Amino acid sequence: EAKVEDGEPAGVGSIAGGGRYDNLVGMFDPKHKNVPCVGVSIGVERVFSVLEAKLARDNTKIRTTDVQVYVVSAQKNLLEERMKLCKELWDANIKTEMSYKRNPKFLGQLQYCEEGGIPLAAVLGESEVAQGLVTLKHVFSRDEVKVKREDIVAEIRKRLEEANKS
């Protein structure tokens, strides 16, 4: 593995390349005319390889989604309730997602949040629905708080602002 000046590994190869392709166009022309041509390519994947290696070296996680809140069901048969909460959050311009499975597994939903870097999970269970509450869980710190359904938008906005400051 070659080393560049600052001691970093240089294993991605060329990022750009080009050359003359005079005979290439003539291959597809029935009269085989010699057409002067040049071509250039940029290896976008190689640029991403360099960026990914740098982020991995710095222990920086790549966030793959803009979703701010993931609506989670703690029990079965809460699809409609999850859909209602998603609509409320979408109407408030909060980037929200949920599992499209009828009865997703609870831990699978939380793992999806962790893997995607989604900061907040709005958890609905039968008791929360009956009491008009939502359990708002910070995915990475695991802190959670029960919030009245009518206050959920304001609480989410507050927590997202706090997260953006830090």
N, C-alpha and C positions, 0 to 999 in steps of 0.2 A: 504494500500500500504506500503510495507516494505521499510525501508531506509537503505542504505549502509553507510559505515563509514563517507564519506564526505557529507552526507545529500542529496545525489541524490536519486531519486526514483529508485527502483529495481523491475520493474513490468514485465520483459520479461520472467522470468522463466529460466529453464535450457538451456544452449547453447549446451551442449553435453551430451550424455548418452550412456549407453551400458549395456550388461549383457550376460548371458548364454542362449542359444537357443537349448539345446540338443534335446528336443522333437520335435522341429519345422521341422527339416530335416526328421526325422522318419515319420512324417505325410504324406509325399509325396513319401516315399519309399514303394513299395508293400510288402516288408518283415518286415516293421516297425522296422528297425534297429535303435538302439540308437547311434546316431553320435554326438560326442562332438563338440559343436560349441559355438563361442562367436560372438558378434556383437557390432558395435559402430556406432553412428550417430552424425553428427554435424548439428545443426540448423542454416543454413546459413541465413534464413529469420529472425531469432531472432537477429543475428549479425547486419543485415541491419536495424532492428527496433531500436537497440541501436544507430547506426550511424545516422539514420534519426532524432531521438529524440534529439541527440546532435546538429545536424545542425539546427534544428528548434529552439532550445533554444538559439543558437548563432546567429540566424537570417541569416544563410548562405543559399543561394539558390543553389540547386543541378542543375548542368548543365547536361542535358540529351542527348546532341548531340555535335559532333565535328564541326558542320557546322559553317563556318565563315561568309558567305554572303548568304542572301536569296534574290533571284531575284523576285521583286514585279511588278505587272502590275497595273497601275493606271486607265486604261480603258479596255474596252472589245477588243477582236480580236488582242491581242498582243502575242499570244502563240508562234508563230514562232520567234518573236524578243526576247522573254524571253529565248527560247531554244538556239538561237545564242549566247546570252550573257553568258548563263551557259557554253556552250562549250568553249568559250574564257577563262573563268575563270578556268574551269577544266583543259584546256591545260596548264594553268599557275600554276597548282597544288594548286589552292585555293579551299578549301572545300566549295562547293556551292550547293544550293538546290533551288527548286521552287515548286509552287503548280502544281499538275498535272491536275487540272481542266482547262477546256478551258477558262473560264471567272470567275476567283475567285474574291471574294469581297475584295476590297482594305483593309478595316480595319481588316478583318479576317486574311489577310496575315501578317499584322503588329502585330496582337495579337499572331499569331503563333511564330513570332520572339521573342516576349517578353516572352512567356511561355517556349520556348525552350532555352532561353539564347543566341540566335543568335545575335552577336553584330552589324552587319551591314546589311542594306537593300539597294539593288541597285534597284531604282525605275525607271521603264520605262513607259512613257506616250506617246501619239501621238506626242506632241510637242518636247519631248526629242528625239524621234526617228528621226523626221524630221530635227532637228538641229544637230544630231550626238552627243548627250549628254546623260549622265546618272546622275540621282540625287542620290547621295550617302548619306544615312541617318544613323546616329548613333542611334540605336534603343532606348537606355536608356536615353541619354542626349537630344535626339530629334534634335540635330544639323544636318544640312544638307548642302550639297554643290553640285553645278552642276559641273560635270567633263566631259571633252571631252572623247568620246568613246575610242580613241586610248591611252588615259592616265589612263584608269580606273584600269588596273592591278597594275600599279605603285602606284596609290593613295590608293588602297585597302591595298597593302602591307605596305605602310607607316602608315596607320591608325591602322592596326593590330599590328605593332611593337610598336606604341605608347600605345595601349591598354595593351599589354603584360608587358610593363614597369611599368604601374601603378597598 
